[in-house]
C-alpha cells in the first residue's frame, strides 16, 4: 500500500472526525482539519486546525465523499465512529476508524438515538453503556478546564466517586461547626470510625491516611454519595496540632484542598466543581435495563434520607441497614455508653429502654422511605470499644453521668481493648453475651413495622432481621431464639399475625462451609463479601493498601479483591454456600450486601451463581441495575 501525503501541497490535508458529538451525543459531524499537514499535526497542537465543516469549501468533492463514507461506516458498525483521513491532491483516503470514546451523557443519548434510528435494539443499547461511567452523571465533578491545568500533589484510593473542594478540618466536631457557619470543608482523618458519622455528613468530602476500598470511610461515604479518597499513606499526619504534610508542604486547618474520589487525586487549593446532571435518556436506558435483568437490586442504607435517595434511583428494597450508625446522634450515644458501663443486667436493660423508641423511630422512617419494599436490618455489629470516649473531657462527663470515677470508666475502656477487634467481640457474639441488646432491637423492628403497616394498610410489611458474623449454627439458633421470643411477644400483644424473617450474614468462611447446617435456622443468607474477602485472604481490608500495590505491579493479583470479587476463592465459597443452603432449604433467599454488589463484573458473577439480589450503596444502584441487565443479556444462551 503506498504512503499518502497530506503535506504534499496546499491541495492536500489531514483530519480527525467523529460521526456524532462525543461530549453530548448530538447527531452531527464533529472534527478538525488542517491543509498541507500530516496526521500528527492535528493532535499535536502546533497549528490551530479548522472545523471539519470548512473542509467543504477547500475540498468540496473529497468532503462529499467523506460524508458518504461516514454514513456507510455508521451503518456498518452501528455505532458512533472516530475516523482519521488524509486528502492528497484532492483525493480522499480513509486511514482508520473505530468506535469513538464518549462521555457518559453522550453514551446514553447515542444509544437511545441508535434505537430510534432502527440501527440497534434495546438489548444492544443496554450492552453499549459502561455501567461504571454512570457515576459521573450522579456526582459533582471538577470543572474540566480548571482540572486540566491542575497538577495532583498526592494520590490515594478513589474510594467514593465525585469531586470535593473545601477547607481542611481534622475532626467530626469541627466539620459540623464549620458547616453550620456555611463553610465548605474536607474532613481529613488518619481513619474514620462510626463516631465520625455526623462530621462526614457535614463535609463535602473525606480524605484518610489509612484504609482501603471497604474501610469505614469508603463504605459510609459511598452510602452518603460523598466524595472520598482513602489510604493516602504519603500524608504525614499531626492531628494534635491540626496539620499534615504532603508533597513537602504543610497544610493547616482552614487551608483549601480539592480531592477527586474517582481517580484518588489530591490537589492543593481550589478547583471549582460542577453539579451532576441526569439527562432524559438515563430513564429510558434504566427502563430497558429493568426489563431484561433477573437480579433484584437493593440498597445499603442507614437513614431515611439515604433510603429515599436509593428508592429514587430505582432500589427495590434494602439489603443492609447498619443499626450501629444510629447510636451517635444527640442523647443516643449517652444512653449507649450507659449500657456499656452498666454493672448489672437490670442497669443494661434500663439503658437500652431509652434507646428502643429512638431505634423504632429510625426504622419507621426507613420503612416509610422504602414504600413497603423489603427491608433487611442488621443487628449491632461493631465491637463496643468503638462507642466509648477517647478524649479526657468526654471520659470525665461519662464518669459524672454514671456516678463513677474517671478511673472506673478508664478501667471499663481498657477492658474493651482488643488486639484484633475485627475478629473479636462483635456481631452475634455481642448478642450471645448480652441478649438484651438483640431483644431491644427486635422490639424496635417489629413495633416500627406494625406502626407503618397501620398507617399504610396497602403495604405488606415483612421485616427481615439479619444476625451478623455467624460461624456456627448453634450460635445462630441461640440468638434467633432470643429474637423470635421477643418478636412473638410484641405481635401477640398487638394481636397481629404479621410475618417476619430471621436470616444471617455469611461473612465467615466457616459459615459458607457449613451453609447446609446454617440454613436449618436461617430463612435467608446475605453474603457480607467485605468481611468474607478479608477472612478468606487473611489480610486486613484497612491495611492491605500498604502492600497490594506491589502485588498488582508484580502481577500476583490483577485487581483489588475488595473492589472486585475474587471469583476463584471467595467466589467458590459463595457458590458452595448457595448450593448447600438451598439443598437444606429450597426457598432460601440469597443476596449480597458487601460493596461488591455495585461492581459490574462482580454483579455478573452473582447472576451466574443464581443469587436473588445484590445490594449496594444508593448512588451505585443504577450501576448495579445496568450491570444486572447486561449479565442477563450476555448469559441468555
Backbone torsions as a table, in degrees:
resi	resn	phi	psi	omega
1	UNK	NA	127.3	-177.6
2	UNK	-74.9	152.2	175.2
3	UNK	-73.2	141.5	173.7
4	UNK	-114.1	147.7	-171.1
5	UNK	-118.3	111.1	175.0
6	UNK	-75.9	-15.3	-179.0
7	UNK	-107.0	26.7	-178.4
8	UNK	-69.0	-43.7	-178.7
9	UNK	-167.1	-172.7	-178.6
10	UNK	-73.9	-8.1	176.4
11	UNK	-94.9	15.3	-179.5
12	UNK	-127.8	168.2	179.8
13	UNK	179.8	-178.0	-178.3
14	UNK	-149.2	157.7	-178.8
15	UNK	-161.9	166.6	176.6
16	UNK	-130.5	136.6	-178.2
17	UNK	-149.2	154.6	173.7
18	UNK	-115.6	143.3	179.2
19	UNK	-74.2	-17.0	175.0
20	UNK	-140.9	162.1	-178.1
21	UNK	-69.2	115.8	-176.8
22	UNK	-70.5	-12.7	179.0
23	UNK	-89.9	-40.0	-175.3
24	UNK	-112.9	-21.0	-177.1
25	UNK	89.0	-2.2	-177.7
26	UNK	-59.0	141.7	-177.3
27	UNK	-82.0	85.4	174.8
28	UNK	-157.0	148.5	-177.9
29	UNK	-68.1	131.3	179.4
30	UNK	-126.8	134.2	177.0
31	UNK	172.1	-175.6	-177.3
32	UNK	-138.6	154.4	-173.3
33	UNK	-144.1	144.9	176.2
34	UNK	-132.7	135.7	174.2
35	UNK	-84.9	153.7	177.3
36	UNK	47.4	54.9	-176.4
37	UNK	-149.2	158.8	173.4
38	UNK	-95.7	163.4	-176.4
39	UNK	-51.9	-41.5	-176.8
40	UNK	-61.8	-30.7	-176.8
41	UNK	-61.4	-30.3	-177.2
42	UNK	-69.1	-43.2	-175.2
43	UNK	-91.6	-15.2	-175.3
44	UNK	-75.2	-20.5	178.8
45	UNK	80.6	11.4	-179.6
46	UNK	-73.7	-39.3	177.2
47	UNK	-120.4	154.9	179.5
48	UNK	-88.2	113.7	-178.5
49	UNK	-74.3	164.7	177.3
50	UNK	-100.7	154.7	177.7
51	UNK	-60.4	149.5	-174.6
52	UNK	-58.1	-31.0	-178.3
53	UNK	-60.6	-29.9	-178.6
54	UNK	-71.1	-13.7	177.7
55	UNK	-63.1	-27.5	-178.8
56	UNK	-62.2	-37.4	179.8
57	UNK	-70.2	-38.7	-174.1
58	UNK	-79.4	-44.9	-176.5
59	UNK	-132.7	73.2	-173.4
60	UNK	-57.8	-41.2	-178.3
61	UNK	-69.0	-46.2	-180.0
62	UNK	-62.9	-36.2	-179.5
63	UNK	-66.9	-43.6	179.2
64	UNK	-61.1	-41.3	178.9
65	UNK	-66.8	-38.6	-179.5
66	UNK	-62.3	-42.9	178.3
67	UNK	-60.0	-42.6	179.3
68	UNK	-62.4	-43.5	179.5
69	UNK	-64.0	-40.7	178.8
70	UNK	-56.6	-46.6	-179.2
71	UNK	-64.2	-41.0	179.6
72	UNK	-63.0	-42.7	-177.9
73	UNK	-66.2	-42.8	178.3
74	UNK	-63.8	-42.0	179.2
75	UNK	-62.5	-35.5	-177.9
76	UNK	-75.5	-50.9	-175.7
77	UNK	-85.6	-14.1	178.8
78	UNK	54.1	43.9	178.2
79	UNK	-162.5	161.9	177.4
80	UNK	-63.5	133.6	-176.3
81	UNK	-108.7	144.1	174.3
82	UNK	-110.4	118.5	-170.8
83	UNK	-126.7	148.6	173.3
84	UNK	-122.3	140.2	-176.9
85	UNK	-148.3	161.8	176.2
86	UNK	-132.4	143.0	171.9
87	UNK	-112.1	122.3	177.1
88	UNK	-117.9	117.9	-178.5
89	UNK	51.9	43.2	175.8
90	UNK	83.5	-7.0	-178.9
91	UNK	-98.8	134.5	-177.4
92	UNK	-84.1	133.4	172.8
93	UNK	-127.1	121.9	175.5
94	UNK	-84.4	126.8	-177.9
95	UNK	-91.8	-48.7	179.0
96	UNK	-162.8	161.1	172.5
97	UNK	-145.1	154.3	177.2
98	UNK	-156.4	163.8	175.1
99	UNK	-64.2	128.0	-172.7
100	UNK	-77.7	144.5	172.8
101	UNK	-70.9	149.9	-175.5
102	UNK	-152.8	160.9	175.2
103	UNK	-72.6	165.8	179.0
104	UNK	-61.2	-41.2	-179.9
105	UNK	-62.0	-44.2	179.2
106	UNK	-65.8	-37.8	-179.0
107	UNK	-59.6	-42.3	-179.9
108	UNK	-65.7	-44.9	-178.2
109	UNK	-65.0	-45.3	-178.1
110	UNK	-62.2	-43.3	-179.9
111	UNK	-60.9	-45.3	-179.7
112	UNK	-65.6	-42.8	-179.7
113	UNK	-63.7	-39.4	-179.8
114	UNK	-64.8	-34.1	174.8
115	UNK	-66.2	-46.7	-178.9
116	UNK	-63.0	-31.1	-180.0
117	UNK	-83.2	-1.8	178.9
118	UNK	76.9	12.7	-178.4
119	UNK	-78.4	-36.2	-178.8
120	UNK	-137.4	167.0	175.5
121	UNK	-101.6	179.1	-175.7
122	UNK	-60.3	-40.4	-178.7
123	UNK	-63.7	-42.4	178.8
124	UNK	-64.5	-36.6	178.4
125	UNK	-63.1	-43.0	179.0
126	UNK	-62.0	-40.0	-178.3
127	UNK	-71.9	-20.2	-177.3
128	UNK	-72.6	-22.9	-171.8
129	UNK	-92.5	130.5	173.1
130	UNK	-80.1	114.1	-175.5
131	UNK	-55.4	-34.5	-176.7
132	UNK	-63.3	-27.3	-178.1
133	UNK	-72.2	-15.1	179.8
134	UNK	-63.8	-24.5	179.5
135	UNK	-53.2	-38.6	-176.1
136	UNK	-68.6	-19.0	178.9
137	UNK	-83.8	-18.9	-170.4
138	UNK	-105.4	-11.6	-175.7
139	UNK	-126.4	152.7	174.1
140	UNK	-59.7	148.1	178.2
141	UNK	-128.4	161.2	174.9
142	UNK	-71.4	148.9	172.7
143	UNK	-58.0	120.4	-171.4
144	UNK	-57.3	-41.3	-178.2
145	UNK	-66.8	-43.3	-178.9
146	UNK	-67.8	-35.8	-178.5
147	UNK	-66.0	-36.8	-177.9
148	UNK	-60.0	-34.4	-177.4
149	UNK	-84.4	-9.7	-175.3
150	UNK	-91.2	147.8	178.3
151	UNK	-116.2	124.5	179.3
152	UNK	-63.0	141.5	177.1
153	UNK	-102.5	-7.4	179.0
154	UNK	-167.2	170.7	-177.9
155	UNK	-148.9	135.9	172.4
156	UNK	-124.5	-152.2	177.0
157	UNK	-93.6	132.1	174.9
158	UNK	-73.2	87.4	-168.8
159	UNK	-87.4	-27.0	178.0
160	UNK	-149.9	120.5	-168.1
161	UNK	-67.1	164.1	-178.5
162	UNK	117.9	-178.2	-179.7
163	UNK	-131.6	145.3	-179.9
164	UNK	-142.0	144.0	177.9
165	UNK	-139.1	133.8	179.2
166	UNK	-179.6	-178.0	179.7
167	UNK	-83.9	143.3	-177.1
168	UNK	-72.4	132.1	168.1
169	UNK	-131.6	156.8	-171.3
170	UNK	-114.3	0.3	179.1
171	UNK	-146.4	160.1	179.2
172	UNK	-62.1	-39.1	-178.9
173	UNK	-62.2	-43.7	179.5
174	UNK	-65.9	-39.8	179.6
175	UNK	-58.1	-45.0	179.7
176	UNK	-65.3	-44.8	-177.1
177	UNK	-65.0	-45.0	-179.1
178	UNK	-67.1	-41.4	-179.5
179	UNK	-63.9	-34.3	178.3
180	UNK	-64.1	-25.6	177.2
181	UNK	-90.7	15.2	178.8
182	UNK	67.4	23.1	175.8
183	UNK	-88.1	139.1	173.5
184	UNK	-88.0	128.0	-174.4
185	UNK	-128.8	154.6	169.8
186	UNK	-115.4	122.0	-179.0
187	UNK	-82.7	119.0	-180.0
188	UNK	-110.1	121.7	-177.1
189	UNK	-136.6	155.6	170.2
190	UNK	-59.7	-49.3	174.0
191	UNK	-158.7	160.7	178.6
192	UNK	-106.1	161.2	176.5
193	UNK	-138.8	171.8	-178.0
194	UNK	-52.6	-29.3	-177.7
195	UNK	-71.7	-9.5	178.4
196	UNK	-88.1	1.4	-168.9
197	UNK	-56.8	-41.8	-178.3
198	UNK	-68.0	-37.4	177.5
199	UNK	-67.7	-36.0	178.4
200	UNK	-65.3	-37.6	177.8
201	UNK	-63.6	-38.9	-174.9
202	UNK	-75.7	-25.8	-174.5
203	UNK	-81.4	156.5	173.2
204	UNK	-75.5	-32.6	-178.8
205	UNK	-159.5	168.5	-177.0
206	UNK	-128.9	135.4	177.2
207	UNK	-126.3	125.7	179.0
208	UNK	-124.4	151.9	179.2
209	UNK	-80.9	-39.2	-178.2
210	UNK	-110.5	164.7	172.4
211	UNK	109.1	154.5	-178.9
212	UNK	-113.2	-156.8	-176.3
213	UNK	-72.1	-16.8	177.9
214	UNK	-121.2	23.1	174.1
215	UNK	-68.0	167.8	-179.9
216	UNK	-54.5	-47.5	-177.6
217	UNK	-59.0	-46.2	-176.6
218	UNK	-64.2	-47.5	-175.9
219	UNK	-65.9	-46.5	-177.6
220	UNK	-68.5	-40.8	179.5
221	UNK	-61.7	-43.0	178.8
222	UNK	-61.6	-39.5	178.6
223	UNK	-61.2	-38.1	-178.5
224	UNK	-84.0	-12.0	-173.7
225	UNK	76.3	23.3	-179.9
226	UNK	-93.3	144.4	174.6
227	UNK	-67.1	136.9	178.7
228	UNK	-146.6	132.4	169.7
229	UNK	-116.2	122.2	-177.3
230	UNK	-117.4	164.9	172.0
231	UNK	62.2	38.5	175.2
232	UNK	-87.7	85.6	-175.9
233	UNK	-66.4	-13.4	179.7
234	UNK	-70.9	-18.9	-177.8
235	UNK	-72.8	129.0	172.8
236	UNK	-99.4	108.2	-170.1
237	UNK	-92.7	140.5	172.5
238	UNK	-136.3	77.5	-174.9
239	UNK	-62.2	-36.8	-176.6
240	UNK	-57.7	-41.2	-179.0
241	UNK	-99.6	13.3	176.1
242	UNK	52.6	56.4	176.2
243	UNK	-157.2	161.5	171.6
244	UNK	-147.8	162.2	-179.3
245	UNK	-117.1	134.6	177.1
246	UNK	-149.9	133.6	179.1
247	UNK	54.1	37.9	175.9
248	UNK	78.7	3.5	-179.5
249	UNK	-117.3	142.9	177.2
250	UNK	-96.4	128.1	179.3
251	UNK	-109.5	133.7	-179.3
252	UNK	-111.9	166.4	175.1
253	UNK	-54.2	133.2	179.2
254	UNK	95.6	-14.6	175.8
255	UNK	-72.6	149.9	179.8
256	UNK	-83.5	143.4	176.9
257	UNK	-146.3	151.1	177.7
258	UNK	-127.4	135.5	-178.4
259	UNK	-130.1	144.8	-179.4
260	UNK	-114.6	108.1	-176.3
261	UNK	-75.2	-6.5	176.9
262	UNK	-89.2	-43.4	-177.2
263	UNK	-97.7	-20.4	-174.9
264	UNK	86.6	2.3	-178.1
265	UNK	-73.6	144.6	179.0
266	UNK	-121.2	130.9	-176.6
267	UNK	-122.3	145.6	174.5
268	UNK	-79.0	136.1	174.1
269	UNK	83.9	-161.0	-171.6
270	UNK	-101.5	124.5	166.2
271	UNK	-118.8	117.5	-176.8
272	UNK	-61.1	147.5	177.8
273	UNK	-110.6	155.6	175.0
274	UNK	-120.3	142.0	-177.5
275	UNK	-70.4	154.6	178.7
276	UNK	-71.1	151.1	175.1
277	UNK	-139.3	127.2	-179.1
278	UNK	-97.9	120.5	-179.3
279	UNK	-75.8	162.3	-179.4
280	UNK	-61.5	-28.9	-178.6
281	UNK	-67.7	-20.4	-179.8
282	UNK	-56.5	-46.9	-178.9
283	UNK	-62.5	-38.8	179.9
284	UNK	-65.4	-47.2	-179.2
285	UNK	-62.2	-42.6	-179.7
286	UNK	-64.4	-37.1	178.6
287	UNK	-64.7	-40.5	177.1
288	UNK	-65.9	-40.7	179.5
289	UNK	-59.5	-45.1	-178.6
290	UNK	-65.1	-29.2	-178.8
291	UNK	-67.7	-34.6	-172.2
292	UNK	-104.5	-14.8	-177.0
293	UNK	-79.5	154.7	175.6
294	UNK	-103.7	-39.8	179.5
295	UNK	-65.0	136.7	169.2
296	UNK	-78.6	156.6	177.1
297	UNK	-123.5	118.1	175.8
298	UNK	-109.7	-177.3	-179.2
299	UNK	-129.3	159.0	170.6
300	UNK	-100.1	111.9	-175.4
301	UNK	-145.1	137.7	-175.8
302	UNK	-113.3	-6.2	-177.9
303	UNK	-135.5	155.8	175.7
304	UNK	-56.5	-36.1	-179.1
305	UNK	-63.9	-46.7	178.7
306	UNK	-64.3	-39.4	-179.9
307	UNK	-63.5	-42.8	-179.7
308	UNK	-65.2	-40.5	177.9
309	UNK	-62.3	-43.2	179.9
310	UNK	-64.0	-40.0	179.5
311	UNK	-63.5	-41.7	178.1
312	UNK	-60.3	-34.1	-178.9
313	UNK	-90.3	7.7	170.9
314	UNK	102.7	12.4	179.4
315	UNK	-66.8	143.0	-177.9
316	UNK	-103.0	13.3	-179.8
317	UNK	156.6	-176.4	176.5
318	UNK	-114.1	128.3	178.5
319	UNK	-97.0	-13.6	-179.5
320	UNK	-159.5	117.8	167.2
321	UNK	-114.7	119.0	-178.1
322	UNK	-89.2	104.8	-172.5
323	UNK	-68.2	-23.1	-177.3
324	UNK	-64.4	-25.7	-179.4
325	UNK	-71.1	-8.1	-178.4
326	UNK	-88.8	-4.7	-171.4
327	UNK	-96.4	7.9	-172.2
328	UNK	-108.1	-0.6	-179.0
329	UNK	-91.9	145.1	171.1
330	UNK	45.9	-124.4	-176.0
331	UNK	-78.7	-7.8	-171.9
332	UNK	-64.7	-43.7	-176.5
333	UNK	-64.5	-33.4	178.7
334	UNK	-64.2	-45.0	179.6
335	UNK	-66.3	-37.3	-179.3
336	UNK	-67.9	-41.2	178.5
337	UNK	-67.5	-31.6	175.4
338	UNK	-62.3	-41.0	177.9
339	UNK	-63.2	-42.7	-178.7
340	UNK	-64.9	-37.2	-175.6
341	UNK	-85.9	-1.8	-176.5
342	UNK	-62.0	142.1	178.9
343	UNK	-91.7	-23.0	-176.7
344	UNK	-130.5	164.3	177.0
345	UNK	-60.6	-40.3	-178.9
346	UNK	-60.6	-43.5	178.9
347	UNK	-64.5	-39.1	179.9
348	UNK	-64.8	-44.1	179.5
349	UNK	-62.3	-40.3	-179.8
350	UNK	-63.3	-40.7	178.9
351	UNK	-67.9	-41.3	-179.8
352	UNK	-66.1	-31.0	179.2
353	UNK	-61.5	-30.4	177.7
354	UNK	-70.1	-31.6	-177.0
355	UNK	-81.2	-26.3	-172.5
356	UNK	-56.3	-49.9	179.7
357	UNK	-63.2	-32.0	178.9
358	UNK	-66.5	-45.6	178.1
359	UNK	-61.8	-43.9	-179.5
360	UNK	-58.9	-44.5	-180.0
361	UNK	-61.0	-43.1	178.3
362	UNK	-59.8	-47.7	-177.3
363	UNK	-64.8	-37.0	178.0
364	UNK	-61.8	-43.2	179.6
365	UNK	-60.8	-40.9	-179.3
366	UNK	-70.0	-43.8	177.5
367	UNK	-58.6	-43.9	-179.1
368	UNK	-61.6	-45.0	-178.0
369	UNK	-63.1	-31.1	-177.8
370	UNK	-88.6	-0.6	169.9
371	UNK	53.0	44.0	175.9
372	UNK	86.2	-2.4	176.0
373	UNK	-71.4	158.9	-179.1
374	UNK	-61.6	142.1	179.0
375	UNK	-130.9	122.0	177.3
376	UNK	-101.9	122.0	-178.0
377	UNK	-110.3	119.9	178.3
378	UNK	-88.1	133.1	178.5
379	UNK	-74.6	167.3	-173.5
380	UNK	-44.3	128.0	-173.8
381	UNK	-117.3	-43.6	-172.9
382	UNK	-72.2	158.8	175.3
383	UNK	-63.9	150.7	-173.4
384	UNK	-65.3	-23.4	-177.5
385	UNK	-62.8	-20.5	179.7
386	UNK	-70.5	-13.5	-175.2
387	UNK	-103.6	-5.5	-177.2
388	UNK	-91.8	153.0	-177.4
389	UNK	-71.4	155.4	177.9
390	UNK	-117.0	-24.8	-179.5
391	UNK	-81.4	142.4	-178.4
392	UNK	-55.8	-43.9	-177.7
393	UNK	-62.1	-41.0	179.8
394	UNK	-68.2	-35.8	178.6
395	UNK	-65.1	-41.4	178.6
396	UNK	-63.1	-42.2	178.6
397	UNK	-62.4	-42.6	-179.7
398	UNK	-65.0	-42.1	179.7
399	UNK	-60.2	-43.0	-179.7
400	UNK	-64.2	-44.2	-178.8
401	UNK	-64.6	-33.4	-176.2
402	UNK	-91.7	-4.8	-177.0
403	UNK	67.0	32.8	179.7
404	UNK	-121.0	167.9	176.4
405	UNK	-84.9	162.2	176.7
406	UNK	-59.4	-37.6	179.7
407	UNK	-63.6	-37.9	177.9
408	UNK	-60.6	-46.8	-177.8
409	UNK	-65.3	-41.6	179.6
410	UNK	-63.9	-33.8	178.3
411	UNK	-66.8	-40.5	178.1
412	UNK	-63.8	-44.7	179.7
413	UNK	-61.2	-43.6	179.4
414	UNK	-62.8	-36.4	-178.6
415	UNK	-68.6	-21.9	179.9
416	UNK	-86.4	-8.5	-179.0
417	UNK	-62.4	136.6	177.2
418	UNK	-131.3	146.5	179.2
419	UNK	-72.9	-33.0	179.5
420	UNK	-137.6	75.8	-171.1
421	UNK	-60.4	-29.3	179.8
422	UNK	-65.6	-20.3	177.7
423	UNK	-117.0	24.0	-174.3
424	UNK	-106.0	-137.3	-173.1
425	UNK	-84.4	84.5	-176.6
426	UNK	-150.5	177.9	177.5
427	UNK	60.2	-141.2	-177.4
428	UNK	-63.7	-18.5	179.4
429	UNK	-64.5	-31.9	176.1
430	UNK	-65.7	-41.7	-178.8
431	UNK	-70.7	-29.3	176.0
432	UNK	-68.5	-42.5	-178.9
433	UNK	-74.9	-42.6	-177.5
434	UNK	-125.6	75.8	-177.1
435	UNK	-58.4	-22.5	-179.5
436	UNK	-62.7	-24.6	176.3
437	UNK	-66.2	-47.4	179.3
438	UNK	-64.0	-36.5	178.6
439	UNK	-61.9	-48.0	-179.5
440	UNK	-61.0	-46.1	-177.6
441	UNK	-64.9	-35.8	178.7
442	UNK	-64.6	-46.8	179.7
443	UNK	-58.8	-42.2	-179.4
444	UNK	-64.3	-42.5	-179.5
445	UNK	-62.5	-48.8	-175.0
446	UNK	-71.8	-42.9	178.9
447	UNK	-61.9	-39.2	178.7
448	UNK	-64.0	-42.9	-179.8
449	UNK	-64.1	-41.0	179.2
450	UNK	-63.8	-42.3	-178.6
451	UNK	-64.2	-43.5	-178.8
452	UNK	-70.5	-38.7	177.6
453	UNK	-60.6	-39.6	179.3
454	UNK	-64.8	-36.3	179.6
455	UNK	-76.3	-27.3	-176.3
456	UNK	-130.8	75.8	-178.3
457	UNK	-61.3	-17.8	-180.0
458	UNK	-75.8	-15.8	178.0
459	UNK	-90.4	152.9	173.2
460	UNK	-111.8	101.6	-176.8
461	UNK	-82.8	123.0	174.5
462	UNK	-132.9	87.7	-178.4
463	UNK	-59.0	141.8	177.2
464	UNK	-115.6	115.3	-176.4
465	UNK	-101.5	123.4	-175.2
466	UNK	-113.2	121.7	178.9
467	UNK	-91.6	119.0	-175.0
468	UNK	-86.5	157.0	168.1
469	UNK	62.2	34.0	179.0
470	UNK	-77.4	138.9	176.3
471	UNK	-130.1	-7.3	-175.6
472	UNK	-143.5	133.9	-174.9
473	UNK	-61.3	-34.0	-179.1
474	UNK	-66.2	-34.6	177.4
475	UNK	-62.6	-47.8	178.5
476	UNK	-62.3	-43.3	-178.2
477	UNK	-61.1	-41.7	-179.6
478	UNK	-59.6	-50.2	-177.4
479	UNK	-69.3	-39.4	179.7
480	UNK	-60.6	-41.1	178.9
481	UNK	-60.1	-40.3	177.6
482	UNK	-62.4	-45.2	-178.6
483	UNK	-63.7	-49.1	-176.8
484	UNK	-61.6	-42.9	-179.8
485	UNK	-61.1	-45.9	-178.7
486	UNK	-67.6	-42.4	-178.7
487	UNK	-65.2	-46.0	-177.6
488	UNK	-64.4	-34.3	178.9
489	UNK	-65.0	-43.7	179.2
490	UNK	-64.3	-44.5	-178.6
491	UNK	-65.4	-40.5	179.4
492	UNK	-63.2	-41.8	-179.8
493	UNK	-63.5	-34.6	-179.0
494	UNK	-86.1	-8.6	-177.2
495	UNK	65.9	35.4	-176.1
496	UNK	-109.6	147.5	174.9
497	UNK	-107.7	26.1	-179.9
498	UNK	-56.3	138.1	177.2
499	UNK	-88.9	153.7	172.5
500	UNK	-147.9	161.3	-179.3
501	UNK	-122.6	145.1	173.6
502	UNK	-120.6	122.4	-180.0
503	UNK	-135.2	-168.1	-177.1
504	UNK	-142.7	161.1	175.1
505	UNK	-93.7	126.0	176.0
506	UNK	-92.7	101.6	-177.1
507	UNK	-137.2	-1.6	176.0
508	UNK	-112.6	130.7	-178.2
509	UNK	-50.4	-36.6	-178.8
510	UNK	-62.8	-33.6	177.9
511	UNK	-65.5	-40.6	178.6
512	UNK	-65.9	-40.5	-178.6
513	UNK	-68.8	-27.9	-179.1
514	UNK	-113.7	32.0	-174.7
515	UNK	-60.6	-29.2	178.5
516	UNK	-64.2	-36.3	177.1
517	UNK	-73.5	-46.8	-178.3
518	UNK	-57.5	-38.6	-176.7
519	UNK	-66.1	-15.0	176.2
520	UNK	-65.7	-28.0	-178.5
521	UNK	-108.3	-22.6	-174.6
522	UNK	-98.7	132.9	177.4
523	UNK	-89.0	-14.4	173.6
524	UNK	-152.8	153.6	172.4
525	UNK	-113.5	137.7	168.7
526	UNK	-126.2	120.0	-176.8
527	UNK	-78.3	114.9	175.9
528	UNK	-87.6	83.4	-168.7
529	UNK	-70.8	-16.9	176.4
530	UNK	-64.1	-55.7	-179.8
531	UNK	-71.6	-34.5	179.0
532	UNK	-62.1	-38.5	176.8
533	UNK	-66.7	-45.7	-179.3
534	UNK	-58.0	-46.0	-174.9
535	UNK	-78.6	-27.5	179.2
536	UNK	-74.5	-42.7	178.6
537	UNK	-77.2	-27.4	-179.2
538	UNK	78.5	24.5	171.0
539	UNK	-132.4	151.5	-174.1
540	UNK	-72.1	132.5	180.0
541	UNK	-68.8	-20.0	179.2
542	UNK	-84.8	-23.1	-175.8
543	UNK	-108.5	-14.8	-173.4
544	UNK	-62.0	-26.7	179.9
545	UNK	-57.4	-24.8	-178.0
546	UNK	-68.0	-29.9	-175.6
547	UNK	-121.3	-12.4	-176.5
548	UNK	-64.8	-29.5	177.8
549	UNK	-54.7	-42.4	179.1
550	UNK	-65.6	-33.1	179.5
551	UNK	-68.3	-37.8	178.5
552	UNK	-70.3	-42.6	-179.3
553	UNK	-57.8	-41.1	-175.7
554	UNK	-93.9	11.6	175.3
555	UNK	59.2	28.1	174.5
556	UNK	-77.5	-44.0	171.2
557	UNK	-119.7	142.3	177.3
558	UNK	-85.5	-34.8	-173.9
559	UNK	-136.1	162.8	173.1
560	UNK	-70.3	115.0	-177.3
561	UNK	-66.6	-13.4	176.0
562	UNK	-85.3	-15.5	178.9
563	UNK	-99.7	-37.0	179.5
564	UNK	-126.4	125.5	-171.7
565	UNK	-60.7	136.5	176.6
566	UNK	-75.6	99.6	-173.3
567	UNK	-69.9	-26.0	-175.9
568	UNK	-75.6	-47.4	-176.8
569	UNK	-97.4	-67.0	-179.9
570	UNK	-60.6	-40.2	179.4
571	UNK	-60.5	-36.6	179.0
572	UNK	-64.7	-38.0	177.0
573	UNK	-65.9	-40.4	179.8
574	UNK	-64.4	-46.6	178.4
575	UNK	-58.9	-46.3	-178.0
576	UNK	-62.2	-45.8	-178.5
577	UNK	-64.5	-39.6	179.7
578	UNK	-63.2	-44.9	-178.6
579	UNK	-67.4	-49.7	-179.0
580	UNK	-62.3	-43.1	-178.3
581	UNK	-61.2	-43.9	-177.5
582	UNK	-75.7	-19.9	173.6
583	UNK	-67.3	-37.6	178.5
584	UNK	-77.5	-43.3	-174.7
585	UNK	-133.8	93.2	-174.0
586	UNK	-56.7	-28.4	-178.8
587	UNK	-93.2	16.1	-179.6
588	UNK	-59.4	127.1	179.7
589	UNK	-87.2	130.6	-174.3
590	UNK	-123.2	131.1	178.0
591	UNK	-144.8	177.9	177.1
592	UNK	-128.9	131.3	177.6
593	UNK	-122.9	6.2	173.6
594	UNK	-74.6	170.4	-177.0
595	UNK	-62.9	-17.8	178.4
596	UNK	-63.8	-16.8	179.9
597	UNK	-63.3	-13.0	178.1
598	UNK	-111.7	9.1	179.6
599	UNK	-99.0	122.7	-173.0
600	UNK	-54.7	-45.8	-177.9
601	UNK	-68.2	-33.8	177.5
602	UNK	-68.3	-39.8	179.5
603	UNK	-60.2	-40.1	178.3
604	UNK	-62.5	-39.9	177.8
605	UNK	-63.0	-44.7	-179.3
606	UNK	-64.4	-33.4	176.0
607	UNK	-62.4	-46.5	-178.2
608	UNK	-64.8	-35.3	-179.9
609	UNK	-68.6	-24.0	177.8
610	UNK	95.3	24.6	177.3
611	UNK	-70.4	162.9	-177.8
612	UNK	-88.8	-32.3	-178.2
613	UNK	-154.8	160.3	167.1
614	UNK	-118.3	150.1	178.1
615	UNK	-127.9	135.9	-176.9
616	UNK	-146.9	174.9	-178.9
617	UNK	-65.6	154.0	-171.0
618	UNK	-50.0	-45.5	-174.9
619	UNK	-75.5	-7.8	176.5
620	UNK	-97.5	-0.2	-178.9
621	UNK	-58.1	-47.5	178.9
622	UNK	-61.1	-36.9	178.4
623	UNK	-60.5	-46.6	-179.1
624	UNK	-65.8	-38.6	179.2
625	UNK	-61.6	-45.8	-179.2
626	UNK	-68.0	-42.6	179.8
627	UNK	-63.4	-38.6	179.3
628	UNK	-64.8	-38.8	177.9
629	UNK	-66.4	-43.4	179.4
630	UNK	-62.6	-38.8	178.2
631	UNK	-62.3	-43.3	-178.7
632	UNK	-65.7	-42.0	-178.5
633	UNK	-68.2	-45.0	-179.2
634	UNK	-63.6	-34.2	-173.6
635	UNK	-102.5	17.8	-179.4
636	UNK	-55.5	-41.4	-172.5
637	UNK	-78.3	NA	NA
